Amino acid sequence: SCISFSCSHSINCFHFTFSQMFRRCLSPLCILILICMVSTNSSSPLGHRGALSFSNSLRLTRTIRARVQQLLSRYKQQLFGDELFEYRELMLSSLPAVTVSYQSWLHMQDTERLRLASHNLQTFWTHLEVHRQQLERERDATKGRREQRRGKRAKPQSTLRQRFVSLQIDLRDLMKQVNSQVQVTTVLQTPTRTDNPQTSRWIQHLRGYVILRDLERYLSRLARDYAVLVSHSGRPKFPKHPTSLLH
């Protein structure tokens, strides 16, 4: 029984000593693991949440671009009588540039892409609002004549005006996402009327065409920007020749 007691006591002592050593070793190990986890997250500030946010914005950008294409086609068909209507030479200096050199685009910082997107989307939204108001005035000016023609199809401006409203709502949602990513407060500025009342409807309609045309082109560029941001949030470095992102 003495031998049995000694063996049992030795085993218990060994178990206690081993457990104590394990706990002493485990604590520094856990601390080391936590430090590695924190440093990893710090080196990649965007993280999984940023990648998910950018992916959602990329998806929304592509969706809005498709809707702009549809609206532009309808706009040209109803106001110009030809959905293939083109006027490439016509530009609006108040709109953001929709093209940028490849090298400049490639070397832009992530925050620069987001801040520029925030500003440009706000500018397009304001132009859409101005043109929506123009369509509203056209509708009011012809309201009496429409009432005399009951039973006939509605004027194109009414349908287009509603589609402009829907597009602005989509853009507002995208702007909120962009501004949350760059930590900027979304403020939709209501524009004041700056157009000349003497400007013909033809010129006004051309301006609307340019706004939609350039918005569609800009959204293509913004989609590429978000593709870059998604890649940055998943990898520490950007590939030297990201030609796949241009398609």
Summary of the structure (lengths in Angstrom):
residues: 247
radius of gyration: 30.0
end to end distance: 83.6
largest distance: 116.5
contacts: 626
relative contact order: 0.15
helix: 74%
strand: 0%
